[in-house]
Amino acid sequence: MRSQLFNVLLRQATGVAKAPYVAEFVRLPMASEKKVILFGWHREVYSIWLEQLAEFKPMLYTGTESPKQKANAKDAFVNGDCRLLIISLRAGAGLDGLQSVCKVGVFGELDWSPGVHVQCGGRYWRDGQGEPSLAYFLLSEDGSDPVIADILGL
């Protein structure tokens, strides 16, 4: 039980520590791309990203938003002026339509399961797309990232 709590706290601390750097990185693809999806896991991390990337009108699609809020976020991203969609690593199952407006995903936090990353990539990449899609996995040298990255083979 203590090891699970340690895992949760270490992953959160890692995400919070690197959140400002992730936000700075996200500015790079935002300069050349119309829209970007940013994947994360912790509310504290989302708060930092929302504040530091406010000029891109980011919206959330996580486990906390209601179905109506999620639908509004998707609509604003696909049809509106939201240029940055922050999606929880495990909240986008069944989410379709983003691939028509976005081809770049940034993983600001990691999940233990490689299948989760594949599922996230499926939000903005589909077989038969005309343009290639990009996935950026942002890793810290400390905290939980080195261990998770090693397990995932990143």
N, C-alpha and C positions, 0 to 999 in steps of 0.2 A: 504494500500500500504506500509506503514512504517513497519507494522508487518511482511509482506512478506520479505522485505529487511532485517529486523532484523533476521528473521529465516535463511536466506541465509548466512548472515555474521556470525551468531553464529555457524551454522553448519560448515562453513569453518574454523573458529577459533578453534573449537573443533578438527576438523580433523588435522589441522596443529600442534596444541599443542600435540596431542597424536601420531603423525606420527613417531617420533623416537622410541617410546615405541612399536608401532606396528611392526616396522622394527626389533627390538630386539626379539619380540615374534616370528616373522616369521622364524627367525634363528633356533628355536627349531624344528618345523616339517621338516625344510629343512635338518636337520642333520640326520633324519631317513627316509625321504620320497624322492622319485626321483623328484617329481614335486609338486608344490603347486600353487593354484590360490588365488590371493589377490584381494578383491573387495573394491573399493573406489568410490569417486565421484568428488573430486576437483583436478584440475591440480597442484595446489601448493603442495598438499599432494603427488601426483604421483611423483613430482620432488624430494621430500625428500626420498621417497621409492626407486626410481631409483638410487639415489646417494648412499644411505646407504646399499643397497642390490645388488650392481653392480656385485659382484662376482658370483651371480647366473644367470647372463645374462638376467635380466628381460626384457620383451617386453610389449608393451601396446596394448590393444584392447578396445578402448574407442570411444566416438562419434567424436573425432577429427581426427582419422586416416582415410585414404582413404580405399576403399574396398580392394585394392591391399595390402596396409600395414597391414590391418587386416588379410588377407589371409596369408601373410608372417609370421605374429606373430603366428597364429594358427599352421602353418606348422612347424615353429621352435620349438614350444612347444610340438607338437605331435611327430615329427620326428627328431628334431635337438637337439642342446645343450642348448636351453632356458629352465631353470628349474623353472622359476617363471613367471607366466602370470598375469599381472595387468589388471583387467577388470572393466570397469565402471559398476556400479550397474544397469544401464539401457541400456547397449550397447550390451548385449550378446544374445538377442532374436534370436532364430534360429541357434545358434552356437552349433554344434554337433561334437562328436568325441573326446572330451577332457576326457570323462569318461574312455577311454581305457588306459590312461596314468596317470591319477590323481585321487586321492580319498580324498584330503584334500582341503577345502576352508576356507579362513580366511576373515572375514568381518572387515576390518579396519575402515570403515565408515558405517553408517546406513542410510537406507531410511525410510521414513514415512510409506510406504506400505508394509505389510507383504508379499503380493503377489510378490513383487520384490525380496525379499529374497528367496522365494520358487523357482522363476524362475532362480535365480543365482545358487542355489543348483542343479538345473537340468542340469547345465553345466557339472558337474562332477559326478552326481549320477543318475542312471536310474534303474527302476524296473528290477529285475532279475540279477543284478550284483552279482558276486561271493563274493566280499569282501565288508565289510561295509565302508561307507564314513563318514567323520567327518566334522563338521562345527564349527568354532570358531568365536564367536561374541565378539569382544574386546570393552569393555565399559569403559569410563572414569567416574569418580565420579562427575565431573563438566561439565559445558557447556551444549550442547544440548542432549548429550547421555542419561542422566537420564530420561528426559521427553519422548524422542523417545522410549527408552527401556520400559518404563511404558506403553505407548500406544500400543506397539507391544506385550507386555506380556513376554518380555525376562527376 
